[in-house]
Amino acid sequence: TGSVRALVGQINSTSAGFRSFNYATQSSRSPGSTIKPLAVYSPAVAAGWSINKELDNSTTTYGNYTVNNYA
């Protein structure tokens, strides 16, 4: 339905200044992995990639730096 069915937060009852502050709805957090569908997956799909595309997993060198991918 798209509506919020439950919400878990914490009201800081020990500090008078923060008694009305709800950690679940008012605290700032980094987006973490929740931003990946917009920042990573959407551009890949727009570029024609699919979930069936196999990526090159070989060792690559950039200048003096070598990247080793392990399976």
C-alpha angles and dihedrals in degrees: 000000000000094000127122110257099179138011129190119196142144128241112208101228096172096067117060091206093058102040091109094043113106112200094202096058107020109038121097118241135173113251094238114175094346089081094055096089090058102033101038115011099044095054090046092053090045088053090056099260120143135193087258094061112113115214125221107260098183127125111273131193125210109187106302094345121092121196115209117195115200124203 
